[in-house]
Amino acid sequence: MAIFQKIAASSFAAVRRTLKRRMLMLTLHEALIRDRDLDIEGRERLYDEARELIHAEWGLGRDPIGRTEVDRVMADLKYRLAKKLDEEALELASDPYGTEFASSHMEDAASAAVDIHLPEERLRIADLLSVFPEQRETKVQKLLDGLGTLWRQNPNEKIVIFATYLGTVDLLAQEIERVYPGQGVVVLRGGDHGAKVAAERRFRLKDGPRVLVCTAAGREGINLQFARILFNFDLPWNPMDMEQRIGRIHRYGQAHTAQVYNLVLSDTIEGRIFLLLDDKLTEIARTLGKVDDQGNIAEDLRSQILGQLSERLNYDRLYQEALSDPELKRTAVELEAALSNAREAREVVFDLFQDLEGFSLDDYKPFSDVSSGMDRLIQFLKIALSDRNWKLTKIDDLTWDLVSADGVRKKRFTLDRETATVNEGVDLLGLDHPIVQEELGRWRSLPPEQLGVALEGTDVGATLLSFWLVEASAGTGEKRVSVQPIAVKSDGTRVPSVERQASQLFDAAARRPILSPDERLSLFASAVEPTLQRELRHKGAARGDGSFSAELIGYVEIA
């Protein structure tokens, strides 16, 4: 009953679909029992009833093709029942308060869990189906009115709608197509990543569908920042699930203010708890002065409080207990306590990050020129990929092609986020791109003896310049990562001038190694590593109250 209550809070269409399919499964279950008892006549009568239900529910015709498809569906359902493949459904049915992803399977769970059916349940379901209202639900009408208002302002507006149950998703798609023909609707029901990407691509097209209706499967793995409006037709129990939904449109590349509309049924458990939580959050925001000009809760405060709240509150148990607490008295007390703890945790975190004593803007100036960093990334890829006989070819100021040895284009990259957003076949190049990560991993894994080069044509003299990746932790838990150059002559004398001009030295011509492997190893042990430790102690990275690690990432022998 908890499952059915949750489905009914979504839409009549969802609970009607679930009841119809449950009646079909119960009919087949009873037919299998009659077959086991050798009641052939009773079995055939029930099979005929099941065929009629499949014809109606799947919309299959009465022609030979339609009848064949009906038999196929029925055979599949009988197989599930006979082989007891509904164990997953039973497990879900025993825990109706699971994640939003689990909720999206509740319709099948409530349909297939025939081992817990009530006597004469088929008759009771038939009675229920006969009294379902035929008119359009208020919640659906509100959504349609909202879409109409938005499209009167901008007929080309792209809109994302989240619902939990397939019955609701199909209903919304049909109603939108009926009321707004020509606007187009694409549905994302789940499936593999390819199905998600296909739905996203159709929706992204400039002249493509104006509406994307999706289940919880759309919460992750797709980028919809080319749309700016989202409707939550169903409310997930965990507010962080809603934040994940919003993250589909409110992300890098979004050029407009994202608009989110929640459709709340105030006379359901879900709606009342949502409104109660929203009221409490608004009180906290007003107390802290974290509301915008429209009186809405500031976005950063909402995410901080909800993040802390999710660690302190079991939403599944909260909703489960609310079923037996119709006035939500216990629920309100529990929410109040959890929010108080979350607010305190938020203030502690805020105070922690306001400790700016150790902050120095000078530390970040070397990273302020983004263009030079991207140029270095391009140069790295050019050299790294040449080892595979691949080429990185410049198309224009923002676009590059990765071409294989046989002249086939493998990828097209851009350095511009907007270009990547509006063009499907163009990848945004950055440190986290899979090809960059693959090449970085490949070159990082080289053995120490292959991490160096020898250069000539400089006036520095014989010097060993090495580069170290240093990770240092202070006693307070603060961690810093830096690259430390160390340059020493063959007698162990440090050469700071070489360290300062390290980047310019790589333009010099290459030559054969100057030091033998034994000489190089001895110089590292006797001079380079002690010099590195003294430098880190001087900078405070190797004090007694903290720890550090240093990894050799490269060296240059200079003639």
Secondary structure, DSSP 8 states (H G I E B T S, - for coil): -HHHHHHHTT-HHHHHHHHHHHHHHHHHHHHHHHHHTT-HHHHHHHHHHHHHHHHHHHT--SSHHHHHHHHHHHHHHHHHHHTTTTHHHHHHHH-TT--HHHHTTHHHHHHH-GGG--TTHHHHHHHHHHT---S--HHHHHHHHHHHHHHHH-TT--EEEE-SSHHHHHHHHHHHHHHSTTS-EEEE---SHHHHHHHHHHHHSTTS-SEEEE-GGGGSS---TT--EEEESS--SSHHHHHHHHTTTSSTT--S--EEEE---TTSHHHHHHHHHHHHHHHHHHHHT-B-TTS-B-HHHHHHHHHHHHHH--HHHHHHHHTT-TT-HHHHHHHHHHHHHHHHHHHHHHHHHT--TT--GGGGGGG--HHHHHHHHHHHHHHHHHTTT-EEEE-SSSEEEEE-TTS-EEEEEES-HHHHHH-TT-EE-STTSHHHHHHHHHHHTS-GGGSEEEEES-SS-SEEEEEEEEEEE-TTS-EEEEEEEEEEETTS-B-HHHHHTHHHHTTSEE-S-SS-HHHHHHHIIIIIHHHHHHHHHHHTTT-TTSEEEEEEEEEEEE-
